[in-house]
Amino acid sequence: MLDSFLVLSATKDPTAVERANLLNMAKLSIKGLIESALSFGRTLDSDYPPLQQFFVVMEHCLKHGLKVRKSFLSYNKTIWGPLELVEKLYPEAEEIGASVRDLPGLKTPLGRARAWLRLALMQKKMADYLRCLIIQRDLLSEFYEYHALMMEEEGAVIVGLLVGLNVIDANLCVKGEDLDSQVGVIDFSMYLKNEEDIGNKERNVQIAAILDQKNYVEELNRQLNSTVSSLHSRVDSLEKSNTKLIEELAIAKNNIIKLQEENHQLRSENKLILMKTQQHLEVTKVDVETELQTYKHSRQGLDEMYNEARRQLRDESQLRQVVHIKEIKTGSEDGLKEKNEIIARLEEKTNKITAAMRQLEQRLQQAEKAQMEAEDEDKKYLQECQSKSNNLQKQVSQKEKQLVQLETDLKIEKEWRQTLQEDLQKEKDALSHLRNETQQIIDLKKEFLNIQDENQQLKKIYHEQEQALQELGNKLSESKLKIEDIKEANKALQGLVWLKDKEATHCKLCETEFSLSKRKHHCRNCGEIFCNACSDNELPLPSSPKPVRVCDSCHALLIQRCSSNLP
């Protein structure tokens, strides 16, 4: 029950009671937030009521005992000052401070402080940040009274309780939330418990658990469907590319097999041609040797026949000479007739032998000619076989080169495909990166337009305030002129008074505010304080014959008096 936590005793110090109440509320808020978050088992968002109440309670705790700071137009009492001090004490908090200052739409320090608390909770660093802050009490004394919660032990207890919030996850959208105009009111009904509320809470917990399970199953189903669809599309693309690669590989293998068959066929043809050439050469060699042997035997027989014919002719010629000599001696007609017949037979036989020798010589010439023709044909055939063999070797080498080239082209094509896939993936990554950058640029444009609108509004407010200040200055100048007139009248009656420096903030004549560049100068005649431009005249006075500084009014008055005293 809330009565057991809130201290309402009137006998205690009111500030101590406030601190105790805030401590108890912080305990209830942190405990309820942790229990509800663990029971739901989900990431908390900005619309979660216990989380909203936690921020309200923390805001009240940080506001307790905060000193009031005076500004030009109003009084300022905000928690952004001490929270901004965390950046100097904790270097890791510089990022969260810069993020808060860069958020569009935050116009008040209180809104920035609320954004800071939400970002610190999401980072799970709120306890660390506030711990380093409460340790430096000498620095906190500039922002808090001595009895403030952050300056006492209750602040350290609350910081210790904040460590328990690190077990929960929060996903808060700070950018679009209106944090400037929120009203921080503590809802005590959340911490007042009865049986009906307990039953409703249990039912709400069960309903929330069922809804969470339903949402989880739906989200899981959606993710699985998207994953399955993406996997299906990827499998289809891989199957298409795999089928294409298999077809190309089969075509390349068929080309390689054809080239190997052609190479084998050319090699077998080359071997066959070489074998036929060798056989033809052997047959031709045997024929040539046979013809040569036949020629040699025929030549030997012809030589023998020729020698025999010559021997017979020589014998016949000798016989004829003998017969002629006998005929001459005997003169017998019968012997002459017989000898003539013998001579005729011998001449006929000689003619036959001569014709046979001519035929043998012709055959010898034909055989020699046929041998030369056969040798020429063998040479031509050998040359043709050699040229065919060279051509076949060239074709084989060309086919082998084509085979190597095809294998190289296939390898290059595979590498090229891999490179194309990698380039495609890089292009997809670059495209997604460009899309993200485009979205960031669009968001920056929106933020820039919002900042421009905010700048225009600030300019409008500035002009309005400036006009109000001018009107206020005119009224002040009129009132000051009246006061100066009254003072001058009093001075004329009571004598001159030397005005103190601390009392003068503006020039009496031009109403310019004094600063480091606008220095103060006393008029030696009237004693008032003026700027340099309104008191740059010098005149001798009765009290000082040496020329001294006087204001423009006294200078004109003294000159007028001097001119009136002249004859």
C-alpha atoms as one frame of an Amber mdcrd trajectory, in Angstrom:
protein
   0.000   0.000   0.000   1.103   3.523  -0.713   0.503   4.533   2.942   3.353
   2.301   4.046   5.818   4.145   1.824   4.797   7.802   1.957   5.983   9.691
   4.999   3.385  12.240   6.054   4.455  13.045   9.568   4.203  16.760  10.317
   6.728  16.573  13.138   9.660  15.991  10.731  11.478  18.493   8.539   9.333
  19.206   5.424  12.348  18.867   3.103  13.254  15.513   4.686   9.652  14.373
   4.233   9.764  15.431   0.576  13.000  13.532   0.046  11.596  10.411   1.739
   8.395  10.578  -0.324  10.345  10.986  -3.557  12.629   8.082  -2.585   9.614
   5.836  -1.879   7.993   6.860  -5.166  11.233   6.118  -7.001  11.381   2.687
  -5.361   7.780   1.934  -6.357   8.282   3.205  -9.898  11.532   1.306 -10.530
  10.210  -1.900  -8.926   6.931  -1.781 -10.857   8.739  -1.031 -14.112  11.141
  -3.953 -13.703   8.420  -6.419 -12.642   6.043  -5.459 -15.444   8.825  -5.523
 -18.050  10.016  -8.966 -16.925   6.473 -10.345 -16.822   5.716  -9.100 -20.331
   9.128 -10.174 -21.602   9.253  -7.611 -24.387  10.999  -4.390 -25.350   9.384
  -1.309 -23.809   8.254   1.623 -25.948   7.293   5.235 -25.249   3.575   4.490
 -24.752   4.157   2.072 -21.851   2.465   3.679 -18.788   4.916   2.443 -16.077
   7.800   3.791 -18.165   6.091   7.178 -18.538   5.539   7.349 -14.776   9.179
   6.433 -14.168  10.344   9.438 -16.196   7.884  11.697 -14.334   9.185  10.482
 -10.960  12.816  10.948 -12.066  11.989  14.449 -13.242  10.516  15.316  -9.840
  13.543  13.813  -8.070  15.960  15.871 -10.164  13.893  19.046  -9.676  13.870
  18.773  -5.894  15.839  21.611  -4.312  16.862  23.094  -7.655  18.051  26.691
  -7.427  16.186  29.395  -9.311  18.307  31.225 -11.877  17.355  34.683 -13.035
  17.402  35.472 -16.730  16.749  38.687 -18.612  13.046  38.126 -19.171  12.043
  35.453 -16.659  13.132  33.033 -13.960  14.618  29.703 -15.021  14.337  26.487
 -13.009  15.347  23.469 -15.124  17.281  20.211 -14.686  19.157  20.544 -17.995
  22.004  22.420 -16.299  23.203  19.602 -13.996  22.561  16.955 -16.660  24.659
  18.927 -19.131  27.424  18.948 -16.501  27.740  15.144 -16.866  29.632  15.610
 -20.166  32.553  17.220 -18.332  32.661  14.513 -15.651  32.020  11.437 -17.831
  33.656  11.523 -21.313  31.350   8.826 -22.702  28.379  11.143 -22.103  29.559
  13.607 -24.761  27.786  11.609 -27.464  24.415  11.645 -25.713  24.703  15.407
 -25.045  25.521  16.105 -28.697  22.638  13.881 -29.817  20.193  15.766 -27.586
  21.376  19.151 -28.863  21.046  17.975 -32.463  17.464  16.739 -32.050  14.986
  18.866 -34.014  11.837  20.163 -32.360  13.277  20.627 -28.849  12.945  24.287
 -27.893  13.155  24.265 -24.091  15.852  23.052 -21.666  13.252  20.862 -19.956
  12.538  19.072 -23.257  16.239  18.454 -23.749  16.517  17.072 -20.208  13.616
  14.661 -20.846  15.257  13.503 -24.085  18.547  13.022 -22.191  16.845  10.739
 -19.623  15.278   8.604 -22.380  18.532   8.214 -24.287  20.408   7.353 -21.071
  17.850   4.624 -20.294  18.200   3.157 -23.804  21.998   3.146 -23.401  21.658
   1.527 -19.928  23.998   4.210 -18.579  21.632   6.320 -16.454  22.977   4.966
 -13.147  26.599   5.535 -14.237  25.933   9.081 -15.412  24.066  10.142 -12.254
  26.593   8.407  -9.977  29.479  10.495 -11.324  27.230  13.550 -10.883  26.292
  13.075  -7.200  29.922  12.431  -6.283  30.839  16.010  -7.307  28.761  17.800
  -4.673  30.841  20.952  -4.883  29.780  21.305  -8.535  26.171  20.331  -7.784
  25.973  23.082  -5.171  25.850  25.588  -8.024  22.527  24.072  -9.152  20.948
  22.625  -5.972  20.221  23.813  -2.463  22.014  22.085   0.385  18.825  20.171
   1.358  18.083  18.888  -2.189  17.573  15.188  -2.847  20.621  14.988  -5.137
  22.785  16.455  -2.358  21.629  13.976   0.324  21.800  10.215   0.849  18.435
   9.636  -0.834  19.999  10.605  -4.171  22.704   7.948  -3.780  20.014   5.348
  -2.923  18.007   6.212  -6.040  21.145   5.978  -8.190  21.786   2.520  -6.732
  18.225   1.478  -7.577  18.682   2.635 -11.178  21.254  -0.116 -11.746  18.388
  -2.635 -11.791  16.996  -1.003 -14.945  19.878  -2.446 -16.959  17.990  -5.769
 -17.198  15.257  -4.279 -19.415  15.402  -3.045 -23.007  13.753   0.174 -24.122
  13.080   1.280 -27.692  12.021   4.924 -27.458  11.367   7.286 -30.371  12.727
  10.579 -29.055  12.896  12.361 -32.390   9.177  12.715 -33.095   7.917  13.047
 -29.508   6.769  16.404 -28.114   8.816  16.612 -24.915   8.553  20.394 -24.382
   4.851  20.579 -23.627   4.395  17.395 -21.560   2.949  17.810 -18.088   4.770
  15.704 -15.507   2.115  14.562 -13.016   2.596  11.466 -10.847  -0.293   8.994
 -11.185  -0.665   7.483  -7.690  -3.480   5.186  -8.863  -0.914   2.929 -10.508
   0.579   2.120  -7.087  -2.720   1.742  -5.107  -3.540  -1.969  -5.126  -6.769
  -3.833  -4.245  -8.169  -7.266  -5.025 -10.087  -6.123  -8.102  -7.021  -4.357
  -9.489  -4.919  -7.437  -8.786  -7.404  -9.611 -10.666  -7.633  -7.138 -13.531
  -3.853  -6.890 -13.599  -3.501 -10.676 -13.761  -6.060 -10.813 -16.566  -4.310
  -7.966 -18.345  -0.999  -9.778 -17.921  -2.492 -12.965 -19.362  -4.101 -11.068
 -22.241  -0.877  -9.181 -22.883   1.079 -12.456 -22.804  -1.359 -14.015 -25.286
  -1.167 -10.950 -27.527   2.597 -10.957 -27.283   2.699 -14.635 -28.233   0.306
 -13.977 -31.122   2.379 -11.012 -32.318   5.566 -13.008 -31.900   4.161 -15.941
 -33.899   2.860 -13.597 -36.624   6.165 -11.760 -36.816   8.073 -15.047 -36.854
   5.770 -16.370 -39.569   6.217 -13.204 -41.615   9.989 -13.378 -41.274   9.965
 -17.072 -42.190   7.783 -16.387 -45.239  10.070 -13.605 -46.385  13.106 -15.822
 -45.745  11.552 -18.725 -47.644  10.593 -16.493 -50.583  14.070 -15.002 -50.719
  15.586 -18.490 -50.495  13.270 -19.719 -53.278  14.264 -16.842 -55.525  17.903
 -17.430 -54.702  17.588 -21.172 -55.377  15.861 -20.446 -58.715  18.598 -18.060
 -59.773  21.271 -20.541 -58.653  19.548 -23.370 -60.519  19.353 -21.280 -63.681
  22.989 -20.304 -63.464  23.946 -23.902 -62.570  21.972 -25.266 -65.549  23.607
 -22.766 -67.851  27.040 -23.648 -66.536  26.312 -27.383 -66.898  25.219 -26.853
 -70.526  28.316 -24.839 -71.259  30.477 -27.475 -69.550  28.806 -30.251 -71.591
  29.380 -28.285 -74.798  33.008 -27.743 -73.854  33.417 -31.461 -73.016  31.855
 -32.444 -76.374  34.224 -30.091 -78.155  37.149 -31.599 -76.267  36.012 -35.149
 -77.128  35.605 -34.218 -80.802  39.031 -32.649 -80.853  40.524 -35.713 -79.175
  38.812 -38.008 -81.720  40.054 -35.856 -84.594  43.525 -35.889 -83.074  43.444
 -39.687 -82.696  42.107 -40.097 -86.228  44.802 -37.844 -87.644  47.476 -39.737
 -85.735  46.158 -43.104 -87.006  45.986 -41.757 -90.587  49.515 -40.457 -90.240
  50.740 -43.862 -89.023  48.873 -45.631 -91.855  50.355 -43.323 -94.446  53.815
 -43.862 -93.020  53.356 -47.641 -93.097  52.085 -47.566 -96.700  54.963 -45.317
 -97.680  57.483 -47.638 -96.083  55.876 -50.690 -97.771  55.813 -48.914-101.156
  59.421 -47.915-100.694  60.391 -51.509 -99.860  58.450 -52.882-102.875  59.987
 -50.241-105.127  63.416 -51.027-103.770  62.924 -54.778-104.451  61.653 -54.046
-108.005  64.587 -51.778-108.680  67.017 -54.401-107.409  65.283 -57.072-109.523
  65.383 -54.875-112.629  69.027 -54.149-111.905  69.839 -57.839-111.602  67.892
 -58.601-114.779  69.690 -55.767-116.548  73.022 -57.086-115.383  72.198 -60.663
-116.557  70.832 -59.379-119.869  73.899 -57.183-120.359  76.164 -60.086-119.555
  74.316 -62.332-122.063  74.381 -59.615-124.689  78.060 -59.072-124.083  78.662
 -62.789-124.487  76.519 -62.896-127.638  78.265 -59.837-128.986  81.667 -61.281
-128.269  80.571 -64.576-129.849  79.221 -62.746-132.892  82.420 -60.770-133.225
  84.460 -63.903-132.875  82.313 -65.643-135.484  82.563 -62.607-137.761  86.273
 -62.538-137.307  86.429 -66.227-138.084  84.187 -65.820-141.090  86.198 -62.873
-142.323  89.353 -64.904-141.944  87.652 -67.830-143.623  86.474 -65.632-146.472
  89.946 -64.285-146.936  91.242 -67.774-147.047  88.517 -68.824-149.462  89.125
 -65.750-151.596  92.754 -66.472-151.747  91.976 -70.053-152.687  89.508 -68.901
-155.316  92.021 -66.589-156.697  94.439 -69.427-156.815  92.148 -72.132-158.065
  89.652 -70.026-160.032  87.049 -72.626-159.595  83.457 -71.502-160.119  81.947
 -74.128-157.908  84.042 -73.129-154.985  83.252 -69.494-155.615  79.531 -70.165
-155.590  79.755 -72.142-152.404  81.800 -69.447-150.781  79.371 -66.774-151.802
  76.572 -68.751-150.136  78.673 -69.080-147.008  79.360 -65.357-147.064  75.670
 -64.601-147.523  74.776 -66.802-144.562  77.415 -65.158-142.476  76.185 -61.711
-143.433  72.610 -62.709-142.595  73.718 -64.064-139.269  75.709 -60.922-138.668
  72.674 -58.805-139.434  70.556 -60.844-136.979  73.191 -60.494-134.311  73.375
 -56.737-134.977  69.558 -56.429-134.786  69.522 -58.446-131.556  72.235 -56.225
-130.126  70.207 -53.142-131.103  67.109 -54.602-129.419  69.121 -55.390-126.311
  70.519 -51.843-126.260  66.983 -50.445-126.667  65.736 -52.632-123.842  68.682
 -51.517-121.716  67.876 -47.894-122.418  64.198 -48.480-121.613  65.153 -50.232
-118.368  67.450 -47.391-117.381  64.728 -44.894-118.281  62.143 -46.881-116.273
  64.548 -47.021-113.319  65.009 -43.230-113.437  61.244 -42.705-113.706  60.697
 -45.067-110.762  63.309 -43.214-108.724  61.652 -39.873-109.615  58.246 -41.270
-108.673  59.685 -42.558-105.404  61.174 -39.154-104.665  57.873 -37.423-105.510
  55.936 -39.921-103.404  58.335 -39.456-100.514  57.976 -35.680-100.818  54.188
 -35.981-100.933  54.217 -38.268 -97.890  56.530 -35.906 -96.077  54.334 -32.884
 -96.902  51.203 -34.819 -95.837  52.935 -35.817 -92.614  53.947 -32.211 -91.971
  50.432 -31.033 -92.705  49.019 -33.649 -90.358  51.501 -32.615 -87.674  50.493
 -28.986 -88.166  46.803 -29.884 -87.924  47.435 -31.915 -84.783  49.363 -29.040
 -83.194  46.599 -26.611 -84.220  43.951 -28.864 -82.712  45.976 -29.171 -79.526
  46.331 -25.384 -79.428  42.572 -25.047 -79.981  41.977 -27.502 -77.146  44.253
 -25.548 -74.800  42.624 -22.302 -75.914  39.146 -23.702 -75.282  40.155 -24.877
 -71.813  41.697 -21.464 -71.094  38.577 -19.698 -72.410  36.402 -21.899 -70.227
  38.515 -21.105 -67.173  38.509 -17.383 -68.012  34.754 -17.462 -68.493  34.280
 -19.099 -65.079  36.510 -16.476 -63.446  34.666 -13.759 -65.360  31.335 -15.050
 -64.113  32.621 -15.104 -60.549  33.928 -11.548 -61.003  30.580 -10.467 -62.431
  28.757 -11.985 -59.466  31.111 -10.201 -57.052  30.683  -6.919 -58.963  26.919
  -7.423 -58.928  26.991  -7.940 -55.163  29.157  -4.837 -54.764  26.742  -2.856
 -56.936  23.830  -4.078 -54.823  25.683  -3.072 -51.629  26.544   0.314 -53.146
  22.920   0.760 -54.245  21.637  -0.011 -50.750  24.256   2.337 -49.296  23.178
   5.072 -51.734  19.541   4.469 -50.818  20.406   4.821 -47.143  22.339   8.004
 -47.886  19.422   9.289 -49.978  17.053   8.581 -47.111  19.434  10.327 -44.722
  19.622  13.302 -47.100  15.814  13.422 -47.253  15.674  13.287 -43.452  18.346
  15.989 -43.253  16.342  18.119 -45.693  13.272  17.702 -43.522  15.307  18.587
 -40.447  16.792  21.557 -42.297  13.314  22.780 -43.264  12.182  22.333 -39.659
  15.252  24.245 -38.477  14.511  26.983 -41.029  10.951  27.225 -39.784  12.203
  27.283 -36.223  14.771  29.929 -37.204  12.051  32.064 -38.788   9.956  31.735
 -35.662  12.955  32.632 -33.509  13.686  35.638 -35.738  10.082  36.723 -35.441
  10.232  36.344 -31.667  13.550  38.203 -31.648  12.134  41.105 -33.648   9.102
  41.248 -31.398  11.292  41.202 -28.305  13.586  43.818 -29.840  10.622  46.062
 -30.556   9.415  45.500 -27.018  12.883  46.374 -25.704  12.996  49.502 -27.873
   9.619  50.586 -26.583  10.755  49.772 -23.064  13.974  51.740 -23.690  12.035
  54.724 -24.988   9.847  54.674 -21.921  12.891  54.329 -19.715  14.643  57.176
 -21.516  11.584  59.381 -21.065  11.411  58.484 -17.402  15.154  59.022 -17.017
  14.908  62.410 -18.694  12.207  63.358 -16.246  14.364  62.082 -13.401  17.347
  64.025 -14.724  15.251  67.154 -14.924  14.231  66.636 -11.321  17.863  65.967
 -10.344  19.072  69.086 -12.123  16.420  71.082 -10.324  17.560  69.585  -7.016
  21.211  70.267  -7.878  20.441  73.866  -8.584  18.982  74.082  -5.106  21.351
  71.789  -3.186  24.621  72.053  -5.133  26.506  69.566  -7.318  26.951  65.891
  -6.393  29.748  63.659  -7.850  27.916  60.552  -9.171  29.446  57.150  -8.315
  30.606  54.790 -11.099  28.549  51.837  -9.860  25.343  53.825 -10.057  25.745
  54.653 -13.767  24.956  51.936 -16.328  24.021  54.136 -19.337  25.200  57.431
 -20.772  23.034  60.290 -19.564  22.719  61.886 -23.005  22.722  59.100 -25.641
  21.489  56.329 -23.309  24.231  53.971 -24.571  24.947  51.088 -22.215  28.439
  51.089 -20.744  30.731  48.128 -21.532  34.417  47.361 -22.011  34.409  49.320
 -25.272  32.075  52.074 -23.973  33.918  53.544 -20.983  32.587  55.962 -18.346
  33.685  59.651 -18.038  32.691  62.195 -15.351  31.763  65.704 -16.296  33.878
  68.057 -14.146  31.085  70.606 -14.105  27.882  68.672 -13.286  29.407  65.456
 -11.886  27.310  63.126 -14.065  28.741  60.176 -16.052  28.759  60.190 -19.862
  30.293  58.183 -22.715  33.361  59.392 -24.578  31.368  60.808 -27.492  29.102
  62.879 -25.221  31.978  64.269 -23.062  34.856  64.988 -25.453  34.809  68.801
 -24.790  37.249  70.669 -22.548  36.740  74.110 -20.941  38.368  75.996 -18.025
  36.147  76.199 -14.934  36.254  78.586 -11.992  37.461  75.765  -9.779  40.132
  74.774 -12.316  41.696  77.347 -14.653  43.176  74.448 -16.638  40.813  73.029
 -19.338  38.985  69.919 -18.069  36.463  67.404 -19.518  32.829  68.551 -19.597
  29.729  67.019 -21.171  28.050  68.404 -24.264  25.192  69.956 -22.242  27.520
  71.765 -19.846  29.742  72.831 -22.731  26.791  74.418 -24.573  25.529  76.034
 -21.361  28.956  77.464 -20.461  29.501  78.773 -23.988  26.087  80.423 -23.880
  26.873  82.042 -20.510  30.227  83.296 -21.764  28.627  84.801 -24.867  25.936
  86.483 -22.792  28.550  87.999 -20.422  30.448  89.576 -23.292  29.642  93.285
 -24.011
